[in-house]
Amino acid sequence: MSTYTSPITRVDTARGHHYVDGAGTRVPGVTTILSSGLPKTALVNWAGKATAEYALDHWDELAQLSPAKRLEKLQKARYAERDAAAKRGTEVHALAERLVKGEEVEVPDEIAGHVESYVQFLDAFQPEPLFVEFSVASYRHGYAGTGDLIAWFPTLGKTLLCDIKTNKSGIFGEIALQLAAYRYADVMIDADGERDMPAVDGCAAIHVRADGADLIPVTAEGTQLRQFLYVQQVAEFNRTSQDLIGAPIEAPGRTRRRRLEVIA
């Protein structure tokens, strides 16, 4: 049982958002926990691939730079791609939130394909939104998070908790832990305060791309919640591990200096 004080709320800032409890203490977010506690082996290959692709695409430009400047450009190349993908994801999420509510939106050209794909998805599945862009919190386990959508899908006869993903590489397994953390949170937080977390029939990912959108079922049950809590423990260890390392122990005052002699 955690010791966070009610109410836990989401705080939006210019750089993103975080969560605090009633005493002003920061509450770990679900995606932050997963980023800190779960190995990202796929990112190692992605970083090398992104750097190599940048080098090929900008070969002549890099050749004009000094070795130091060339190295700097290559070191930063993958972050430019990551930031562009994050920006695209944020924009698609924002428009998806409005589209699922039936609002009209103006679409930037660079994400027109993604938005068109999401509109086609809405037309095909006709989800009836129950909760959109909602926050959740677990006082039992000490975390908070923000979900994308809980909707009734009449074509499936199910209420699903969904998360929208826009990455090119597809859906990764860690989404099961993310959705389990949301599904089994203690409370949902809205403008009126906290309410019990509503029950759902299952979970799914909505994979939105420029060339289409898929509804992908995700197993997010009690087992996945337990695994998420293991990841939470690893994340907490990573956050505090340096506190376990003490200062060097000073040698006793009376020590005889040893001399090493080389014997030929």
N, C-alpha and C positions, 0 to 999 in steps of 0.2 A: 504494500500500500504506500503510495507516494504521500508527500506532505504538502502538496500544493494547496493554496487557499482559493476557494471559490470567490468570484467567478474568474475563469480563464477566458481571456479575450484575445482577438487578433489585432495587431497593430500594424497598419500599413505605412510604409515609408517610401521615400524617393527611390530607394535601392531594392525594394521588395517588401517583405513583411516578416513579422515574428510574433511570438505569443508570450503573454505575461499573465500571471495569476493575480488574485486580488491584493496581494502584498507587493506587487511590482516585480516579482521574481520571474526571470525568463524560463519558459517551459520549452523543452526540446520539440522541434517539429519533426513530423514523420519523415519527410524527404531528407532533412538534415541528418537524422539518425541513420537512414539507409546509406547516405553518401559517406558518412564517417565510419560506419561499422561493417559495411559489406565490401568485399574485394571487388575491384572494377577491372577484371582481367581484360575485358574487351576494349577498354580505353587505351591500354598499352598498344595494341595493334592499331587502333584508330589514330593515335597520336603519331606513330611512325608513318602511317599511310597518308595522313593529312599533310605532314611535313614534306614527304617525298612528292606528293602531287603539287604542292605549292612551288617546290623547287623546279619541277618540270614546266609548270605554267608560267614561271617568271624567270626563266633561265637567263635570258639576255639582260633583263633588268638587274639581276643579282650579279652578273659578270662585271657590271660597271662599278660595283661597290668595293670598298676595302674589305679584307677578310673579316675584320671585326664587325663592320656594319652588316655584312652578308650573314654572319652567324646570328646577329641580333634579329634580323628579319626572319630567319628560319626558326629560331627559338620561339618567336611570337606567332608564327603562321597558324598553328593549330587553334590558338585562342581566338583569332579572328573568325575562323569557321565556327567554333563553338558559340561565340557571342551572336553571330548571325542566326544560327539555328535556334538559340534561346529567344532571340527577338521575334523570330517567326512564330515560335511556339506560343509566346505571350500574346501576340496579336491574334493568332487563330483562336486561342482560348477566349479572349475577350469578345470576339465577334461570335463565336459559337454560343457563348452565354446569352447573347442577345437574340441570336437566331432561334434557339430552342424555345425562347419565350414568345416567338412570333413577331419580333421587331424587324423593321427594315434597317439595313446597314449600308454604309458606303465602304467599298472594298478597295484597299490599295492593290495596284497591279501585281506587285510581287507575291501576294498571297491569294490572288484571284482563283487559282486552281484549287487550293486547299478549301477555300470557302465554297466553291461550286461543288466540290466533292462532299462537303458536309451537308449542304442543302439537299443533294441527291440522297444522302443517307437518311436525313429526316423525312423526306418524301417516301422512301422505301419502307422504313420501320415505324413511322408515325409515333414516336415516343411522346408520352404525355408527362411533362416535367412535374415532379412533386417538390424537389428541392434542387436549386441551381447555385453553384459556387458557394457552398456552405462550409462552415467550420465545425470541427468536432474536438472533443477533449476526453482524455482518460485520466481521472483522478486516481484510479487503482494503480495504473502503470506509469503515469507521469509523462504523457506526451500530448501533443495537439497536432492538428493538421487541417487542410482544406481540400474538400472533395469537389469534383466537377459537376456530377449529376446523379440524382436518384430519380428514376422515371418508370412509369408503367408502360410496358411495351405490349399493346393489344395484340399485335401479330404473333407474339410469343406467349401471351397469357402470364407474364411475369413482371415483377418489380425488380429492377436491376440497379445496383450501385455501379456507376461507370466512371472511368477516368479516360480523358482524351490524351492521346499521344500523337505527336507530329514528327517524330524522328524518322530518318530514312531507313534505318536498319531493322525496323520491325519492333515487336513487343518482347521485352526481356522478362525473365522469370521473376525479377524482384518486384514487379507490379503486384504479384500475388501477396507479398508481405505488406505492401503499401495499402492495398484494398482491404486486407484483413484488419489492419490497424484502424482504418476508418470504420469498417463494418462493426467491429466489436468495441468501439469507443463507448464511454459511459453516456455522454451527452452530445447533442447537437446545439450549436450556438447560432442564434439569429438576432434580429433587432429587438425582439421581445425578451431575450435572455436565453436561458438554457432549457432544453426539453430532453426527454429520453430519446436516445438514438432509435430511429424507426427501424423496424425489421424489414429485410429485403429477402427476395427469393434466391438471389445469387449476385455475382459480380461479373463485370466485363470490361474490356478495353475497347475504346473506339479509336482505331488507327486511321488518322486523317492524313492523306497525302495529296499531292497535286493531281494524281491520276486515279483517285478513288478513295473510298473509305470503307473499312470493314468493322463489323461488330464481332469481337473475339472473346469467347467465354474464358473466364479466369477462375481457377479454384482458389478461393480465399476463405478457408474454414478455420476451425479452432487450431488445427495443426500449424497453419501458416501464421496465426497470431503468436503461438508459442515460439516459432522460429524468429518472428520479428522481435520478440522480447530478448532472444539470445543476441541478435544483432544490436539491440539497444545496449546490452551489457558491454559488448565489444566497443561500441561507440563511446560509452562512458569511460572505459579503460583508456582508449586512445586520447580522450580529452584530458585525462588526469594522470597519465602514465609517468610524465616527467616529475610529478610530485613524489613518486616512489624512489627517486634517485637522490641520495644524500650528497653532502660535500665530501671531498677527499679526507681521509683520516690522516691526521698528522702523525708522523713517526715519533716514538718516544724520544725524550731529550737526550738520554745517554745512549748513543749508538756509536759504534766504532766504524769509521769509514773503511770499507773493504777495498782492496786494490786488486786488480786483475793483472796477472803477469802472463805475457805471451811466451810460451815455451817453444823454442825453435825445434 
